[in-house]
Amino acid sequence: MNDALNAIKDIKKAIIDYGSDITLNKIVAGTYNPQTGTTSNGTTSYPMKAIVKRNATVSLERSIANNVTVNTYELSILLYHTEEPKKDWKVIYKGNTYTILYVSPTVLQNSNLIYELLIKK
């Protein structure tokens, strides 16, 4: 498994060295306001590097071929993160806010390390 771990380390290094600046905005539970009876959500921001591409990887393209909603994606983002991004999170890239349509994790020894996100405005 050392070769696989080394490959993940190489991908992570390439993302850090050559990636574009993005921000992942995680939606977190807010606080309840008893006066209004509402709860407002908050966000936690994760600035990071990611490889941003126009097209998804070939294997991901094949797996989503019949998914009409996901096929409307505009960009594919490859990133390293310790927590799996969720569809209700947002991606900020070049001043634009994107919605996450699909999350494809790469799993190694029961750990998700690399994620490919399909996003659109």
DSSP file with accessible surface (Angstrom, degrees, kcal/mol):
  #  RESIDUE AA STRUCTURE BP1 BP2  ACC     N-H-->O    O-->H-N    N-H-->O    O-->H-N    TCO  KAPPA ALPHA  PHI   PSI    X-CA   Y-CA   Z-CA
    1    1 A M     >        0   0  133      0, 0.0     4,-2.3     0, 0.0     5,-0.2   0.000 360.0 360.0 360.0  -9.5    0.0    0.0    0.0
    2    2 A N  H  >  +     0   0  121      1,-0.2     4,-2.5     2,-0.2     5,-0.2   0.865 360.0  54.9 -60.6 -36.7    3.0    2.3    0.2
    3    3 A D  H  > S+     0   0  137      2,-0.2     4,-2.1     1,-0.2    -1,-0.2   0.910 109.0  47.7 -62.6 -41.3    2.8    3.0   -3.5
    4    4 A A  H  > S+     0   0   35      2,-0.2     4,-2.3     1,-0.2    -2,-0.2   0.916 112.0  49.0 -66.0 -43.5   -0.8    4.1   -3.1
    5    5 A L  H  X S+     0   0   48     -4,-2.3     4,-2.4     1,-0.2    -2,-0.2   0.909 111.2  50.4 -62.2 -40.1    0.1    6.3   -0.2
    6    6 A N  H  X S+     0   0   79     -4,-2.5     4,-2.4     2,-0.2    -1,-0.2   0.886 108.2  52.9 -65.0 -37.7    3.0    7.9   -2.1
    7    7 A A  H  X S+     0   0   45     -4,-2.1     4,-2.5     2,-0.2    -2,-0.2   0.922 109.2  48.9 -63.3 -42.8    0.7    8.5   -5.0
    8    8 A I  H  X S+     0   0   18     -4,-2.3     4,-2.8     1,-0.2    -2,-0.2   0.924 111.0  50.3 -62.4 -42.9   -1.8   10.4   -2.7
    9    9 A K  H  X S+     0   0  133     -4,-2.4     4,-2.5     1,-0.2    -1,-0.2   0.902 110.5  50.2 -61.5 -39.9    1.1   12.4   -1.3
   10   10 A D  H  X S+     0   0  111     -4,-2.4     4,-2.4     2,-0.2    -2,-0.2   0.905 111.4  47.9 -65.4 -41.3    2.3   13.3   -4.8
   11   11 A I  H  X S+     0   0   66     -4,-2.5     4,-2.5     2,-0.2    -2,-0.2   0.935 111.6  50.3 -64.3 -45.0   -1.3   14.4   -5.8
   12   12 A K  H  X S+     0   0   73     -4,-2.8     4,-2.4     1,-0.2    -2,-0.2   0.933 111.4  48.4 -59.1 -44.0   -1.5   16.5   -2.6
   13   13 A K  H  X S+     0   0  120     -4,-2.5     4,-3.1     1,-0.2     5,-0.2   0.921 110.8  50.6 -63.8 -41.8    1.8   18.1   -3.3
   14   14 A A  H  X S+     0   0   39     -4,-2.4     4,-2.9     2,-0.2     5,-0.4   0.906 110.1  50.4 -63.3 -40.4    0.8   18.9   -6.9
   15   15 A I  H  X S+     0   0    3     -4,-2.5     4,-1.9     2,-0.2    -2,-0.2   0.940 114.4  43.9 -62.4 -45.3   -2.5   20.4   -5.7
   16   16 A I  H  < S+     0   0   92     -4,-2.4    -2,-0.2    -5,-0.2    -1,-0.2   0.923 120.2  41.4 -66.1 -42.2   -0.6   22.6   -3.2
   17   17 A D  H  < S+     0   0   79     -4,-3.1    -2,-0.2    -5,-0.2    -1,-0.2   0.865 133.0  17.1 -74.8 -38.0    2.2   23.6   -5.7
   18   18 A Y  H  < S+     0   0  185     -4,-2.9    -3,-0.2    -5,-0.2    -2,-0.2   0.437  95.8 114.1-119.4  -1.7    0.1   24.1   -8.8
   19   19 A G     <  -     0   0    9     -4,-1.9    32,-0.2    -5,-0.4     2,-0.2  -0.175  62.4-114.0 -74.5 165.4   -3.5   24.5   -7.7
   20   20 A S  E     -A   50   0A  45     30,-3.3    30,-1.9     1,-0.1     2,-0.4  -0.621  37.1 -97.5 -91.7 156.7   -5.8   27.6   -7.8
   21   21 A D  E     +A   49   0A 114     -2,-0.2    73,-0.5    28,-0.2     2,-0.3  -0.611  53.8 158.5 -77.5 126.9   -7.0   29.4   -4.8
   22   22 A I  E     -AB  48  93A   5     26,-2.7    26,-2.6    -2,-0.4     2,-0.4  -0.903  30.2-139.8-135.5 168.8  -10.5   28.4   -3.7
   23   23 A T  E     -AB  47  92A  37     69,-1.8    69,-2.8    -2,-0.3     2,-0.5  -0.998   6.9-151.6-131.6 129.3  -12.5   28.6   -0.5
   24   24 A L  E     -AB  46  91A   0     22,-2.1    22,-2.7    -2,-0.4     2,-0.7  -0.895  11.5-156.3 -94.0 126.1  -14.8   25.9    0.7
   25   25 A N  E     -AB  45  90A  30     65,-3.2    65,-2.1    -2,-0.5     2,-0.4  -0.925   6.6-157.3-106.9 110.0  -17.7   27.3    2.8
   26   26 A K  E     -A   44   0A  46     18,-3.1    18,-2.1    -2,-0.7     2,-0.5  -0.713  14.7-131.0 -86.5 130.3  -19.1   24.7    5.2
   27   27 A I  E     -A   43   0A  45     -2,-0.4     2,-0.3    16,-0.2    16,-0.2  -0.710  30.4-173.5 -81.5 125.0  -22.6   25.3    6.4
   28   28 A V  E     -A   42   0A  43     14,-2.6    14,-2.6    -2,-0.5     2,-0.1  -0.904  33.2 -91.9-121.3 151.4  -22.8   24.9   10.2
   29   29 A A  E     -     0   0A  94     -2,-0.3    12,-0.1    12,-0.2    11,-0.1  -0.366  46.0-151.0 -61.8 133.1  -25.8   25.0   12.5
   30   30 A G  E     -     0   0A  26      1,-0.1     2,-0.3    12,-0.1    11,-0.2  -0.038  24.1 -77.3 -90.3-161.6  -26.5   28.4   13.7
   31   31 A T  E     -A   40   0A 108      9,-0.5     9,-1.5    10,-0.1     2,-0.4  -0.767  39.3-116.0-105.6 147.7  -28.0   29.7   16.9
   32   32 A Y  E     -A   39   0A 143     -2,-0.3     7,-0.2     7,-0.2     3,-0.1  -0.649  19.0-151.4 -82.4 132.1  -31.7   29.7   17.8
   33   33 A N  E  >> -A   38   0A  63      5,-3.0     4,-2.4    -2,-0.4     5,-0.8  -0.900   5.0-166.0-104.8 106.0  -33.2   33.1   18.3
   34   34 A P  T  45S+     0   0  101      0, 0.0    -1,-0.1     0, 0.0     5,-0.0   0.780  85.3  59.9 -66.1 -23.2  -36.1   32.7   20.8
   35   35 A Q  T  45S+     0   0  181      1,-0.2    -2,-0.0    -3,-0.1    -3,-0.0   0.878 120.3  24.4 -71.7 -36.5  -37.5   36.2   19.9
   36   36 A T  T  45S-     0   0   83     -3,-0.5    -1,-0.2     2,-0.2     3,-0.1   0.604  98.6-130.1-101.7 -16.1  -38.0   35.3   16.2
   37   37 A G  T  <5 +     0   0   41     -4,-2.4     2,-0.3     1,-0.3    -2,-0.0   0.691  68.6 117.1  74.7  18.0  -38.3   31.6   16.6
   38   38 A T  E   < -A   33   0A  81     -5,-0.8    -5,-3.0    -7,-0.0     2,-0.5  -0.812  56.9-142.5-119.1 158.8  -35.7   31.0   13.8
   39   39 A T  E     -A   32   0A  78     -2,-0.3     2,-0.5    -7,-0.2    -7,-0.2  -0.982  15.4-152.8-117.1 128.1  -32.3   29.5   13.6
   40   40 A S  E     -A   31   0A  77     -9,-1.5    -9,-0.5    -2,-0.5     2,-0.1  -0.884  13.5-134.2-103.5 131.1  -29.7   31.1   11.3
   41   41 A N  E     -     0   0A 113     -2,-0.5     2,-0.2   -11,-0.2   -12,-0.2  -0.463  18.6-157.7 -77.3 155.2  -27.0   29.0    9.8
   42   42 A G  E     -A   28   0A  29    -14,-2.6   -14,-2.6    -2,-0.1     2,-0.3  -0.615   7.9-128.4-119.1-178.2  -23.4   30.0    9.8
   43   43 A T  E     -A   27   0A  83    -16,-0.2     2,-0.5    -2,-0.2   -16,-0.2  -0.975   3.9-153.4-134.2 150.1  -20.4   29.1    7.7
   44   44 A T  E     -A   26   0A  57    -18,-2.1   -18,-3.1    -2,-0.3     2,-0.4  -0.997  24.1-144.6-117.1 126.2  -16.9   28.0    8.3
   45   45 A S  E     -A   25   0A  67     -2,-0.5   -20,-0.2   -20,-0.2   -22,-0.0  -0.779  13.7-169.1 -98.8 137.0  -14.5   28.9    5.6
   46   46 A Y  E     -A   24   0A  63    -22,-2.7   -22,-2.1    -2,-0.4     2,-0.2  -0.874   8.9-159.6-122.1  92.8  -11.6   26.8    4.4
   47   47 A P  E     +A   23   0A 103      0, 0.0     2,-0.3     0, 0.0   -24,-0.2  -0.561  33.8 141.9 -68.6 138.3   -9.2   28.6    2.0
   48   48 A M  E     -A   22   0A  32    -26,-2.6   -26,-2.7    -2,-0.2     2,-0.3  -0.954  49.9 -93.3-162.2 177.4   -7.2   26.0    0.1
   49   49 A K  E     +A   21   0A  78     -2,-0.3    31,-0.5   -28,-0.2     2,-0.3  -0.804  40.6 171.1-102.9 147.8   -5.6   25.1   -3.2
   50   50 A A  E     -A   20   0A   0    -30,-1.9   -30,-3.3    -2,-0.3     2,-0.6  -0.988  38.0-114.3-152.5 152.6   -7.4   22.9   -5.8
   51   51 A I  E     -C   78   0A  47     27,-2.6    27,-2.8    -2,-0.3     2,-0.5  -0.832  35.6-159.9 -87.7 119.2   -7.0   21.8   -9.4
   52   52 A V  E     +C   77   0A  29     -2,-0.6     2,-0.3    25,-0.2    25,-0.2  -0.910  16.0 171.9-107.4 126.2   -9.8   23.4  -11.3
   53   53 A K  E     -C   76   0A  66     23,-3.2    23,-3.0    -2,-0.5     3,-0.0  -0.909  40.6-131.9-131.8 158.9  -10.7   21.8  -14.7
   54   54 A R  S    S+     0   0  168     -2,-0.3     2,-0.3    21,-0.2    -1,-0.1   0.835  93.5  44.1 -75.5 -35.1  -13.4   22.2  -17.3
   55   55 A N  S    S-     0   0  109     21,-0.1    21,-0.1    20,-0.1     3,-0.1  -0.878  81.0-122.0-118.1 148.0  -14.1   18.5  -17.5
   56   56 A A        -     0   0   10     -2,-0.3    -2,-0.1     1,-0.2    20,-0.0  -0.260  48.1 -79.1 -73.2 166.7  -14.4   15.7  -14.9
   57   57 A T     >  -     0   0   44      1,-0.1     4,-2.8     4,-0.0     5,-0.2  -0.282  44.4-111.3 -62.9 156.0  -12.1   12.7  -14.9
   58   58 A V  H  > S+     0   0   95      1,-0.2     4,-2.3     2,-0.2     5,-0.2   0.912 117.2  51.5 -59.2 -43.5  -13.0   10.0  -17.5
   59   59 A S  H  > S+     0   0   85      1,-0.2     4,-1.8     2,-0.2    -1,-0.2   0.906 112.2  46.2 -64.5 -37.8  -14.1    7.5  -14.8
   60   60 A L  H  > S+     0   0    4      2,-0.2     4,-1.6     1,-0.2    -1,-0.2   0.917 109.1  55.3 -70.8 -39.8  -16.4   10.1  -13.1
   61   61 A E  H  < S+     0   0   62     -4,-2.8     4,-0.4     1,-0.2     3,-0.2   0.915 109.0  48.6 -56.7 -42.6  -17.8   11.2  -16.5
   62   62 A R  H >< S+     0   0  187     -4,-2.3     3,-0.9     1,-0.2     4,-0.2   0.907 109.6  51.5 -64.0 -41.1  -18.8    7.5  -17.1
   63   63 A S  H 3< S+     0   0   77     -4,-1.8    -1,-0.2     1,-0.2     3,-0.2   0.764 116.3  39.3 -72.6 -21.5  -20.4    7.1  -13.7
   64   64 A I  T >< S+     0   0    3     -4,-1.6     3,-2.3    -3,-0.2    -1,-0.2   0.322  79.2 115.8-106.9   9.1  -22.6   10.2  -14.1
   65   65 A A  T <  S+     0   0   53     -3,-0.9    -1,-0.1    -4,-0.4    -2,-0.1   0.808  83.4  37.2 -51.5 -37.4  -23.5    9.7  -17.7
   66   66 A N  T 3  S+     0   0  161     -4,-0.2     2,-1.0    -3,-0.2    -1,-0.3   0.339  90.0 102.3-100.0   7.7  -27.2    9.2  -17.1
   67   67 A N    <>  -     0   0   65     -3,-2.3     4,-2.3     1,-0.2    -1,-0.1  -0.782  50.2-171.7 -96.1  99.9  -27.5   11.7  -14.3
   68   68 A V  T  4 S+     0   0  117     -2,-1.0     4,-0.4     1,-0.2    -1,-0.2   0.902  82.1  50.3 -61.0 -41.8  -29.2   14.8  -15.9
   69   69 A T  T >4 S+     0   0   94      1,-0.2     3,-1.3     2,-0.2    -1,-0.2   0.948 113.8  43.3 -63.7 -47.7  -28.7   17.1  -12.8
   70   70 A V  G >4 S+     0   0    4      1,-0.3     3,-1.8     2,-0.1    -1,-0.2   0.856 102.6  68.0 -69.5 -31.7  -25.1   16.3  -12.3
   71   71 A N  G 3< S+     0   0   64     -4,-2.3    -1,-0.3     1,-0.3    -2,-0.2   0.593  85.9  71.8 -66.3  -6.7  -24.4   16.6  -16.1
   72   72 A T  G <  S+     0   0   63     -3,-1.3    -1,-0.3    -4,-0.4    -2,-0.1   0.352  71.6 131.5 -88.3   8.8  -25.1   20.3  -15.8
   73   73 A Y    <   -     0   0   29     -3,-1.8    47,-0.2     1,-0.1     3,-0.1  -0.168  43.1-163.1 -62.0 153.7  -21.8   20.9  -14.0
   74   74 A E        +     0   0   69     45,-3.2     2,-0.3     1,-0.3    46,-0.2   0.725  68.7  18.7-105.1 -35.3  -19.6   23.8  -15.1
   75   75 A L  E     - D   0 119A  13     44,-1.9    44,-2.6     2,-0.0     2,-0.4  -0.975  59.2-142.4-139.0 154.5  -16.3   22.9  -13.4
   76   76 A S  E     -CD  53 118A   0    -23,-3.0   -23,-3.2    -2,-0.3     2,-0.5  -0.956  19.8-164.4-114.1 134.1  -14.5   19.9  -11.8
   77   77 A I  E     -CD  52 117A   0     40,-2.7    40,-3.1    -2,-0.4     2,-0.5  -0.982   7.1-161.1-124.3 129.0  -12.4   20.6   -8.8
   78   78 A L  E     +CD  51 116A  39    -27,-2.8   -27,-2.6    -2,-0.5     2,-0.3  -0.939  27.4 160.0-107.9 123.4   -9.8   18.2   -7.4
   79   79 A L  E     - D   0 115A   0     36,-2.6    36,-2.9    -2,-0.5     2,-0.5  -0.950  39.5-128.9-143.9 161.5   -8.9   18.9   -3.7
   80   80 A Y  E     + D   0 114A  69    -31,-0.5     2,-0.3    -2,-0.3    34,-0.2  -0.957  40.0 154.8-109.1 125.1   -7.4   17.5   -0.6
   81   81 A H        -     0   0   16     32,-1.1    -2,-0.1    -2,-0.5   -33,-0.0  -0.990  45.7-135.5-151.2 148.1   -9.4   17.9    2.6
   82   82 A T  S    S+     0   0  122     -2,-0.3     2,-0.4     2,-0.1    30,-0.1   0.658  93.5  51.3 -79.7 -14.9   -9.7   16.1    5.9
   83   83 A E  S    S-     0   0   61     30,-0.1    -1,-0.1     0, 0.0    30,-0.0  -0.970  92.8-110.9-124.8 137.6  -13.5   16.3    5.9
   84   84 A E        -     0   0   60     -2,-0.4    -2,-0.1     1,-0.1    19,-0.0  -0.501  35.9-123.5 -68.9 122.9  -15.8   15.2    3.0
   85   85 A P        -     0   0    1      0, 0.0     2,-0.3     0, 0.0    -1,-0.1  -0.347  25.5-141.8 -62.9 147.6  -17.5   18.2    1.4
   86   86 A K    >   -     0   0   96      1,-0.1     3,-1.7     4,-0.1    14,-0.2  -0.742  21.5-110.7-110.6 161.0  -21.3   18.1    1.4
   87   87 A K  T 3  S+     0   0  130     -2,-0.3    13,-0.6     1,-0.3    -1,-0.1   0.751 115.2  59.3 -64.6 -23.7  -23.7   19.2   -1.3
   88   88 A D  T 3  S+     0   0   89     11,-0.1    -1,-0.3   -61,-0.1     2,-0.1   0.562  87.9  95.0 -85.4  -2.6  -24.9   22.1    0.9
   89   89 A W  S <  S-     0   0    4     -3,-1.7    11,-0.9   -63,-0.1     2,-0.3  -0.370  70.3-134.4 -76.3 164.8  -21.4   23.6    1.1
   90   90 A K  E     -BE  25  99A  68    -65,-2.1   -65,-3.2     9,-0.2     2,-0.5  -0.888   4.5-144.4-121.2 152.3  -20.4   26.3   -1.3
   91   91 A V  E     -BE  24  98A   0      7,-2.2     7,-3.2    -2,-0.3     2,-0.6  -0.974   8.0-157.2-116.0 129.6  -17.2   26.8   -3.4
   92   92 A I  E     +BE  23  97A  42    -69,-2.8   -69,-1.8    -2,-0.5     2,-0.4  -0.941  21.8 165.3-106.5 122.1  -15.8   30.3   -4.0
   93   93 A Y  E >   -BE  22  96A  29      3,-2.5     3,-2.0    -2,-0.6   -71,-0.1  -0.977  67.5 -14.4-142.1 124.1  -13.6   30.5   -7.0
   94   94 A K  T 3  S-     0   0  162    -73,-0.5     3,-0.1    -2,-0.4    -1,-0.1   0.872 128.0 -53.7  50.4  42.1  -12.4   33.7   -8.8
   95   95 A G  T 3  S+     0   0   71      1,-0.2     2,-0.3     0, 0.0    -1,-0.3   0.440 115.3 114.2  78.9  -0.6  -15.0   35.7   -6.9
   96   96 A N  E <   -E   93   0A  62     -3,-2.0    -3,-2.5    25,-0.0     2,-0.5  -0.813  61.4-134.2-104.9 145.9  -17.9   33.4   -8.0
   97   97 A T  E     -E   92   0A  82     -2,-0.3     2,-0.3    -5,-0.2    -5,-0.2  -0.854  24.6-167.4-100.5 128.2  -20.0   31.2   -5.7
   98   98 A Y  E     -E   91   0A  13     -7,-3.2    -7,-2.2    -2,-0.5     2,-0.4  -0.885  16.1-133.5-117.0 147.8  -20.6   27.7   -6.9
   99   99 A T  E     -EF  90 120A  51     21,-3.7    21,-1.9    -2,-0.3     2,-0.6  -0.779  24.9-122.2 -94.6 141.2  -23.0   25.0   -5.7
  100  100 A I  E     + F   0 119A   3    -11,-0.9    19,-0.2   -13,-0.6     3,-0.1  -0.740  31.8 173.5 -86.2 121.5  -21.7   21.4   -5.3
  101  101 A L  E     +     0   0A  23     17,-3.1     2,-0.3    -2,-0.6    18,-0.2   0.753  66.1   9.3 -94.0 -31.6  -23.6   19.0   -7.4
  102  102 A Y  E     - F   0 118A  69     16,-1.3    16,-2.2   -32,-0.1     2,-0.5  -0.991  56.0-156.3-155.2 141.4  -21.6   15.8   -6.8
  103  103 A V  E     - F   0 117A  23     -2,-0.3    14,-0.2    14,-0.2   -16,-0.1  -0.988   8.8-172.8-123.7 123.0  -18.8   14.7   -4.5
  104  104 A S  E     - F   0 116A  32     12,-2.7    12,-2.4    -2,-0.5     2,-0.2  -0.935  12.6-158.9-117.5 107.5  -16.5   11.8   -5.6
  105  105 A P  E     - F   0 115A  47      0, 0.0     2,-0.6     0, 0.0    10,-0.2  -0.539  12.9-141.0 -85.3 149.9  -14.1   10.6   -2.9
  106  106 A T  E     - F   0 114A  66      8,-2.5     7,-1.9    -2,-0.2     8,-0.8  -0.966  25.3-155.3-103.4 120.6  -10.9    8.7   -3.4
  107  107 A V  E     + F   0 112A  85     -2,-0.6     2,-0.4     5,-0.2     5,-0.2  -0.836  18.7 172.8-105.1 131.9  -10.7    6.1   -0.6
  108  108 A L  E >  S- F   0 111A  20      3,-2.6     3,-1.4    -2,-0.4    -2,-0.0  -0.969  73.5 -15.6-139.3 122.3   -7.4    4.7    0.6
  109  109 A Q  T 3  S-     0   0  110     -2,-0.4    -1,-0.1     1,-0.3     3,-0.1   0.921 128.2 -53.2  49.1  50.4   -7.2    2.5    3.7
  110  110 A N  T 3  S+     0   0  161      1,-0.2     2,-0.4    -3,-0.0    -1,-0.3   0.672 117.9 111.6  63.3  18.6  -10.6    3.6    4.9
  111  111 A S  E <   - F   0 108A  60     -3,-1.4    -3,-2.6     0, 0.0     2,-0.6  -0.987  62.1-142.2-124.2 129.2   -9.7    7.3    4.6
  112  112 A N  E     + F   0 107A  47     -2,-0.4    -5,-0.2    -5,-0.2     3,-0.1  -0.799  35.7 155.2 -84.8 122.4  -11.0    9.7    2.1
  113  113 A L  E     +     0   0A  33     -7,-1.9   -32,-1.1    -2,-0.6     2,-0.4   0.741  55.2  41.1-117.9 -40.0   -8.2   11.9    1.1
  114  114 A I  E     -DF  80 106A   4     -8,-0.8    -8,-2.5   -34,-0.2     2,-0.4  -0.939  64.5-167.4-118.0 137.7   -8.8   13.4   -2.3
  115  115 A Y  E     -DF  79 105A   4    -36,-2.9   -36,-2.6    -2,-0.4     2,-0.5  -0.973  12.9-155.2-126.8 139.3  -12.2   14.6   -3.6
  116  116 A E  E     -DF  78 104A  10    -12,-2.4   -12,-2.7    -2,-0.4     2,-0.4  -0.972  19.3-166.0-109.3 123.0  -13.4   15.5   -7.0
  117  117 A L  E     -DF  77 103A   0    -40,-3.1   -40,-2.7    -2,-0.5     2,-0.5  -0.908  13.2-151.6-110.2 136.7  -16.3   18.0   -6.9
  118  118 A L  E     +DF  76 102A   0    -16,-2.2   -17,-3.1    -2,-0.4   -16,-1.3  -0.939  30.5 176.4-103.8 125.8  -18.6   18.9   -9.8
  119  119 A I  E     -DF  75 100A   0    -44,-2.6   -45,-3.2    -2,-0.5   -44,-1.9  -0.858  18.9-178.3-131.8 159.8  -19.8   22.4   -9.3
  120  120 A K  E       F   0  99A  69    -21,-1.9   -21,-3.7    -2,-0.3   -47,-0.1  -0.979 360.0 360.0-152.4 158.4  -21.9   25.1  -11.1
  121  121 A K              0   0  125     -2,-0.3   -23,-0.2   -23,-0.3   -25,-0.0  -0.356 360.0 360.0 -71.9 360.0  -23.0   28.7  -10.4
